[in-house]
């Protein structure tokens, strides 16, 4: 088991998001100058360890987050820990895609021996009833007390696992919940060298398609024609889809022939995918669809970003998808 050590030198990476936004002519927008506001707010708090601050460029509303930005963020975390000797990192991030970023970075930073926390707020710092300072100060205090290495979310006094967390509310102080997903997959031992956080990698093109009644092959082929390297199918229940549709099955077989990795996850909030339970699921497996088990959309997207972006052979990507890397299939 990883050991938690009290942080004594924290790097704060500010990406933008609601926490530091200020009013503009077109509504709330990311704003510079948050470091000074933070220093004024934390002045006199004796239980906050030394920290330094880096404003990421560009500052963004998290609705504009991209896999390319994740690579930029990964490099900033590595520089803070390996280059500047920080023993913990706090990332300030907008809530809309915070769960996606936390899940993605848990894969991008495999092997990093330092804790990385994500936090943000539902209302900007300084407005009435804002949750900004309670989340930020709470996250710093959690790091000061000791958090195990790896990526987690901190929100409203809770540490949340990135692989099980989703934003389910657009209001209030409790936007995130931990979904009840099953695991049980074998853990990868040892971690392949290509997946170590120090190895360079690229952003991958991954499409996500939720199945609905009447979903057919044209949308699937459009995703394949877009140049997607990976495709996440949000299936019904335990992993079923329109398997009676011959054109749909043929399009999936075409994806396998084109070496596009197709991963099935469930649309349900609880449980996961078991492709062999129903014929409608087993027929998907026979045309190359891989089970995502209990992975959330956020975890599946982040995992494919890592495996495809690391330049692994497709056969190795397909093998590792169904094995646990860092708790996503535990």
C-alpha positions as CSV (number, residue, x, y, z in Angstrom):
1,X,0.0,0.0,0.0
2,X,1.2,3.5,-0.8
3,X,2.2,5.6,2.2
4,X,0.8,9.1,2.8
5,X,3.4,11.8,3.8
6,X,2.6,15.3,4.9
7,X,3.3,17.8,2.1
8,X,5.8,20.5,2.8
9,X,6.3,22.1,-0.6
10,X,3.1,22.3,-2.7
11,X,2.8,23.5,-6.3
12,X,-0.6,25.1,-7.1
13,X,-1.4,25.0,-10.9
14,X,-4.2,27.3,-11.8
15,X,-5.9,26.4,-15.1
16,X,-8.8,28.8,-14.9
17,X,-12.4,27.7,-14.1
18,X,-15.1,29.2,-12.0
19,X,-13.0,29.5,-8.9
20,X,-11.0,32.4,-10.3
21,X,-13.5,33.8,-12.8
22,X,-14.6,37.5,-12.8
23,X,-17.4,39.2,-14.5
24,X,-17.0,40.4,-18.2
25,X,-19.3,41.9,-20.7
26,X,-20.3,38.4,-21.8
27,X,-20.6,36.7,-18.4
28,X,-18.1,35.1,-16.1
29,X,-14.7,34.5,-17.7
30,X,-11.3,33.1,-16.6
31,X,-9.1,35.8,-15.1
32,X,-5.5,36.3,-14.2
33,X,-4.3,37.5,-10.8
34,X,-5.6,34.7,-8.7
35,X,-2.3,34.1,-6.9
36,X,-2.5,37.5,-5.1
37,X,-6.1,36.9,-4.1
38,X,-5.1,33.5,-2.8
39,X,-2.2,34.9,-0.8
40,X,-4.4,37.5,0.8
41,X,-7.0,34.9,1.7
42,X,-4.5,32.4,3.2
43,X,-2.5,35.0,5.1
44,X,-2.3,34.1,8.8
45,X,-3.3,30.4,8.4
46,X,-0.6,28.6,10.3
47,X,-1.6,25.1,9.2
48,X,-1.0,25.7,5.5
49,X,2.5,24.5,4.3
50,X,4.6,26.5,1.9
51,X,3.3,26.7,-1.6
52,X,4.2,28.2,-4.9
53,X,1.9,29.1,-7.8
54,X,1.9,28.7,-11.5
55,X,-0.7,30.2,-13.8
56,X,-1.2,27.9,-16.8
57,X,-1.4,29.4,-20.2
58,X,-3.9,29.8,-21.6
59,X,-6.4,30.1,-18.7
60,X,-9.6,28.4,-19.8
61,X,-13.2,27.7,-19.0
62,X,-13.0,24.0,-18.4
63,X,-15.6,23.5,-21.1
64,X,-12.7,24.2,-23.5
65,X,-10.5,21.5,-22.0
66,X,-8.8,19.2,-24.5
67,X,-6.5,16.1,-24.5
68,X,-3.8,18.4,-25.8
69,X,-4.1,20.6,-22.7
70,X,-3.8,17.5,-20.6
71,X,-0.4,16.9,-22.1
72,X,0.6,20.5,-21.2
73,X,-0.7,19.9,-17.6
74,X,1.1,16.6,-17.3
75,X,4.4,18.3,-18.2
76,X,3.7,21.0,-15.6
77,X,3.1,18.4,-12.9
78,X,6.3,16.6,-13.8
79,X,8.3,19.9,-13.8
80,X,6.9,20.7,-10.3
81,X,7.7,17.4,-8.8
82,X,10.9,16.2,-10.6
83,X,12.2,19.6,-11.6
84,X,11.4,21.8,-8.7
85,X,11.2,19.4,-5.8
86,X,7.6,19.8,-4.9
87,X,6.1,16.9,-2.9
88,X,2.5,17.6,-3.8
89,X,0.5,19.3,-6.5
90,X,-2.9,21.1,-6.3
91,X,-4.7,21.7,-9.6
92,X,-7.4,24.4,-9.7
93,X,-9.9,23.5,-12.4
94,X,-13.4,24.2,-13.6
95,X,-16.0,21.7,-12.5
96,X,-17.6,21.0,-15.9
97,X,-14.7,18.7,-17.0
98,X,-12.9,18.3,-13.7
99,X,-13.8,14.6,-13.4
100,X,-12.6,14.0,-17.0
101,X,-9.3,15.7,-16.3
102,X,-8.7,14.0,-12.9
103,X,-9.4,10.6,-14.5
104,X,-7.1,11.4,-17.5
105,X,-4.3,12.6,-15.3
106,X,-4.5,9.5,-13.1
107,X,-3.4,7.6,-16.2
108,X,-1.0,10.2,-17.6
109,X,0.9,10.2,-14.2
110,X,1.2,6.5,-13.6
111,X,4.2,5.9,-11.4
112,X,4.5,9.5,-10.0
113,X,5.3,9.3,-6.3
114,X,3.5,12.4,-5.2
115,X,-0.2,13.2,-4.5
116,X,-2.1,15.3,-7.1
117,X,-5.4,16.9,-6.0
118,X,-8.0,18.5,-8.2
119,X,-10.4,21.1,-6.8
120,X,-12.5,24.0,-7.9
121,X,-15.7,25.7,-7.0
122,X,-19.3,26.1,-8.1
123,X,-19.2,29.8,-7.5
124,X,-16.3,32.3,-8.0
125,X,-14.1,33.2,-5.1
126,X,-15.4,36.4,-3.4
127,X,-19.1,36.1,-4.3
128,X,-21.8,35.5,-1.6
129,X,-21.9,31.9,-0.4
130,X,-19.0,30.8,-2.6
131,X,-17.5,27.4,-2.0
132,X,-14.1,28.5,-3.5
133,X,-12.1,29.1,-0.3
134,X,-13.5,26.1,1.6
135,X,-12.5,23.8,-1.2
136,X,-9.1,25.4,-1.8
137,X,-8.1,25.6,1.9
138,X,-9.5,22.1,2.6
139,X,-7.4,20.6,-0.2
140,X,-4.2,22.3,1.0
141,X,-4.9,21.1,4.6
142,X,-5.6,17.6,3.3
143,X,-2.2,17.6,1.6
144,X,-0.5,19.0,4.7
145,X,-2.0,16.1,6.7
146,X,-0.9,13.5,4.1
147,X,-2.5,12.1,1.0
148,X,-1.2,8.9,-0.8
149,X,0.5,9.4,-4.1
150,X,-1.8,9.4,-7.1
151,X,-4.6,11.6,-8.4
152,X,-7.7,12.4,-6.5
153,X,-10.5,15.0,-6.4
154,X,-11.1,17.1,-3.3
155,X,-14.6,18.7,-3.0
156,X,-16.7,19.8,-0.1
157,X,-14.5,18.0,2.5
158,X,-14.2,14.7,0.6
159,X,-11.5,13.0,-1.3
160,X,-13.0,11.3,-4.3
161,X,-11.5,8.6,-6.6
162,X,-11.1,9.9,-10.1
163,X,-12.1,6.6,-11.7
164,X,-15.5,6.5,-10.1
165,X,-16.5,10.2,-9.9
166,X,-18.9,12.1,-12.2
167,X,-20.5,15.5,-12.1
168,X,-24.2,14.9,-11.8
169,X,-25.5,18.4,-10.7
170,X,-25.1,21.9,-12.2
171,X,-26.0,23.6,-8.9
172,X,-25.3,23.5,-5.2
173,X,-22.2,22.6,-3.3
174,X,-22.2,18.8,-4.0
175,X,-21.9,18.5,-7.8
176,X,-19.9,15.2,-7.8
177,X,-20.8,11.7,-6.8
178,X,-19.0,8.4,-6.6
179,X,-20.7,5.9,-9.0
180,X,-21.1,2.3,-7.9
181,X,-19.2,0.4,-10.5
182,X,-18.0,-3.1,-10.2
183,X,-14.4,-4.2,-10.8
184,X,-12.5,-7.5,-10.2
185,X,-10.0,-7.2,-13.1
186,X,-6.5,-8.4,-12.7
187,X,-3.9,-5.7,-12.0
188,X,-1.2,-5.0,-14.5
189,X,2.1,-6.2,-13.0
190,X,4.6,-4.8,-13.8
191,X,3.6,-1.5,-15.3
192,X,4.8,-1.4,-19.0
193,X,7.7,1.1,-19.4
194,X,5.8,2.9,-22.1
195,X,3.1,3.9,-19.6
196,X,5.4,5.5,-17.1
197,X,4.7,9.1,-16.5
198,X,8.1,10.2,-17.8
199,X,7.6,8.8,-21.2
200,X,6.5,11.2,-23.9
201,X,3.1,10.6,-25.5
202,X,0.6,12.2,-27.9
203,X,-3.0,13.2,-27.6
204,X,-5.3,10.6,-29.2
205,X,-8.5,11.0,-31.1
206,X,-11.3,9.2,-29.2
207,X,-15.0,9.4,-30.1
208,X,-17.9,8.7,-27.7
209,X,-21.3,7.5,-29.0
210,X,-24.3,6.8,-26.7
211,X,-26.6,4.2,-28.1
212,X,-30.3,5.1,-28.3
213,X,-33.2,3.1,-29.8
214,X,-32.9,3.1,-33.5
215,X,-29.1,3.8,-33.5
216,X,-27.7,2.5,-36.8
217,X,-24.6,2.1,-38.8
218,X,-24.4,5.6,-40.4
219,X,-23.4,7.4,-37.2
220,X,-20.9,4.7,-36.4
221,X,-19.3,4.9,-39.9
222,X,-19.2,8.7,-39.5
223,X,-17.2,8.3,-36.4
224,X,-14.8,5.9,-38.1
225,X,-14.5,8.2,-41.1
226,X,-13.5,11.1,-38.8
227,X,-10.1,9.5,-38.1
228,X,-10.9,8.3,-34.6
229,X,-8.3,5.9,-33.2
230,X,-10.7,4.8,-30.4
231,X,-14.4,4.6,-30.0
232,X,-16.4,4.3,-26.8
233,X,-19.8,2.9,-27.2
234,X,-22.2,3.7,-24.3
235,X,-24.3,0.6,-24.4
236,X,-27.5,-0.4,-22.7
237,X,-27.5,-2.3,-19.4
238,X,-24.7,-4.8,-19.1
239,X,-23.4,-4.1,-22.6
240,X,-26.1,-4.6,-25.2
241,X,-26.8,-2.9,-28.5
242,X,-28.6,-3.3,-31.8
243,X,-26.8,-6.6,-32.6
244,X,-29.7,-7.7,-34.8
245,X,-28.7,-4.9,-37.2
246,X,-26.4,-6.5,-39.8
247,X,-25.1,-3.1,-41.0
248,X,-24.3,-2.1,-37.4
249,X,-22.3,-5.3,-36.9
250,X,-20.5,-4.9,-40.2
251,X,-19.5,-1.3,-39.3
252,X,-18.0,-2.7,-36.0
253,X,-16.1,-5.4,-37.9
254,X,-14.9,-2.6,-40.2
255,X,-13.6,-0.7,-37.2
256,X,-11.6,-3.8,-36.1
257,X,-10.2,-4.2,-39.6
258,X,-9.1,-0.5,-39.5
259,X,-7.5,-1.1,-36.1
260,X,-9.9,1.3,-34.3
261,X,-10.3,0.2,-30.7
262,X,-14.0,-0.1,-29.8
263,X,-14.7,-0.1,-26.1
264,X,-18.2,-0.8,-24.5
265,X,-19.2,0.8,-21.3
266,X,-22.7,1.0,-19.7
267,X,-25.0,4.0,-19.6
268,X,-26.2,2.9,-16.2
269,X,-25.0,4.8,-13.1
270,X,-24.3,1.5,-11.3
271,X,-22.8,-1.8,-12.4
272,X,-20.8,-2.4,-15.5
273,X,-20.5,-4.3,-18.8
274,X,-20.6,-8.1,-19.1
275,X,-20.7,-8.7,-22.8
276,X,-21.4,-12.4,-22.6
277,X,-24.6,-12.2,-20.4
278,X,-26.9,-11.6,-23.3
279,X,-26.7,-12.6,-27.0
280,X,-27.1,-8.9,-27.9
281,X,-23.8,-8.4,-26.0
282,X,-21.9,-11.5,-27.1
283,X,-22.5,-10.7,-30.7
284,X,-20.8,-7.3,-30.2
285,X,-17.7,-9.1,-28.8
286,X,-17.6,-11.4,-31.8
287,X,-17.1,-8.3,-34.1
288,X,-14.3,-6.9,-32.0
289,X,-15.9,-4.9,-29.2
290,X,-14.0,-4.9,-26.0
291,X,-15.5,-4.8,-22.5
292,X,-15.0,-1.7,-20.4
293,X,-16.2,-3.5,-17.3
294,X,-17.2,-1.0,-14.7
295,X,-15.3,2.0,-16.1
296,X,-17.1,5.3,-16.2
297,X,-17.1,7.4,-19.3
298,X,-14.5,9.6,-17.8
299,X,-12.2,6.7,-16.9
300,X,-12.6,5.0,-20.3
301,X,-11.8,8.2,-22.2
302,X,-8.7,8.8,-20.1
303,X,-7.5,5.3,-20.4
304,X,-7.8,5.2,-24.2
305,X,-6.0,8.5,-24.3
306,X,-3.1,7.0,-22.5
307,X,-2.9,3.7,-24.3
308,X,-3.4,5.1,-27.8
309,X,-1.2,8.1,-27.1
310,X,1.7,5.9,-25.9
311,X,2.1,4.4,-29.3
312,X,1.5,0.8,-28.2
313,X,0.7,-1.9,-30.7
314,X,-3.1,-2.2,-31.1
315,X,-3.0,-5.8,-29.8
316,X,-1.3,-4.5,-26.6
317,X,-3.9,-1.7,-26.3
318,X,-6.7,-4.3,-26.5
319,X,-5.0,-6.5,-23.9
320,X,-4.4,-3.6,-21.4
321,X,-7.9,-2.2,-21.8
322,X,-9.4,-5.1,-19.8
323,X,-6.7,-5.0,-17.1
324,X,-6.5,-2.7,-14.1
325,X,-3.9,0.0,-14.3
326,X,-4.6,2.3,-11.3
327,X,-7.9,1.4,-9.8
328,X,-10.3,1.9,-12.7
329,X,-11.3,-1.8,-12.8
330,X,-10.7,-2.6,-9.1
